[in-house]
Amino acid sequence: MGLLDTDRRVLTLALARMADALGNSFLIVLLPAYIGEGYVAVDSLTGPLSVAGVSVLTVTPALLIGIVLSTFGFLNSFLQPFTGRLSDRTGVRKPFILGGLVLLALASGAYAFVSDYRLLLVLRALQGIGAALTVPATVALVSELGTTETRGSNFGVFNTFRLIGFGFGPIIAGVVLEVFSFNAAFGVAAAGALTSFVLVELTVDEPDTDGADAGDDLSIAVRGDDAVLDPVFALGIATVAMGICIAMFATLEAKINGKLDQSSILFGAEFGAVTLANVMFQVPIGTASDTYGRRPFIIAGFIILIPATIAQGYAPTPATMILARFVQGIAVAAVFAPSLAVAGDLAGAGESGSTLAVLTMGFGLGTAIGPLASGFLAAYGLATPFLIGGVLAALALAVVYTQVYETVPDATAVSASTGD
């Protein structure tokens, strides 16, 4: 099954997610610049922070920027299991997707009218809530529109378009900001969410589901029936580690540029190499996992992730850094679509939202923790964050290898008959 054979509704959801991701990734570039150029007053909030007369922290503009960016990730991640379960209980997905997109659009447009840091934080929190409404419902709908024979391919297509939007968003943001203004850039971000709203509303119909099947329990299954951990929970843990490995790179721009004696343009190419590899490999790997099984690709992905992460701490040239990041992107592609497909395969009737939210929450947490962790660990040397990332990837491999079983019927027999 290829791109042209994908369900029209899945393609529409993928295009909608691309437009939304493009608009939201604008803000990764815009908000630090917006604060840094003085459009938002932060001077009164900086300085030593004391508790009981003891100075515990120095608040800097960089820290305030980090808090704004991390607010979205943490709020989005922690709310996803609850919004996913709520969408399961109600038996509908579109109202959650559309409501979340409205929040994302309104907050994106409102940035142009805000000059108080606290209001900026409120808007970023609203966007986190909007994403928490949208993401679990969207991936649940993608899962429900597929079967065991097509789910891997569906998620490969969906993730590919999402990554295209996320990867090109910062580039387009820089161009819009250079040619026009902050207001125009915030307008484009809002337009991305509104475009997604229109696509979903006009072209996506929900499959019939029974919300009553979802149950009232909001807890996440931790213990497995035939293993120590539930396989979806195990994949959630592994996905946190994967998210940390790929997200720690951004914080280290100054140190990496200094070590490799390179410009910001080359750093951008290195940063984007992960996205490029994902775009190239998500669909073929997702499609292959429908035939040959999910588990081999997930295990191979974590095996590749270990050296690809560690190599970034020792890359001697920009070319080798780009190569390491590209290989890391292949690893992520091998893990993510098959992992989502496993969660979809194992989700009970009416439970796709809460089950898949375990993985989307894990990835969101990883990408929120990664920059903070690398900023702290870099004090012990540039290689240290990447070494710790490699250790986390190795632990994730051990968890997946021992706790996750195959969910594609006869996948082992198919692999044997083809000599794989």
Secondary structure, 3 states (H helix, E strand, C coil): CCHHHCCHHHHHHHHHHHHHHHHHHHHHHHHHHHHHCCCCECHHHCEEEEECCEEEEEECHHHHHHHHHHHHHHHHHHHHHHHHHHHHHHCCCHHHHHHHHHHHHHHHHHHHHCCEHHHHHHHHHHHHHHHHHHHHHHHHHHHHCCCCCCHHHHHHHHHHHHHHHHHHHHHHHHHHHHHCCHHHHHHHHHHHHHHHHHHHHHHCCCCCCCHHHHCCCCCCCCECCCCCECHHHHHHHHHHHHHHHHHCCHHHHHHHHHHHCCCHHHHHHHHHHHHHHHHHHHHHHHHHHHHHCCHHHHHHHHHHHHHHHHHCCCCCCHHHHHHHHHHHHHHHHHHHHHHHHHHHHHCCCCCHHHHHHHHHHHHHHHHHHHHHHHHHHHHHCCHHHHHHHHHHHHHHHHHHHHHCCCCCCCHHHHHHHCCC
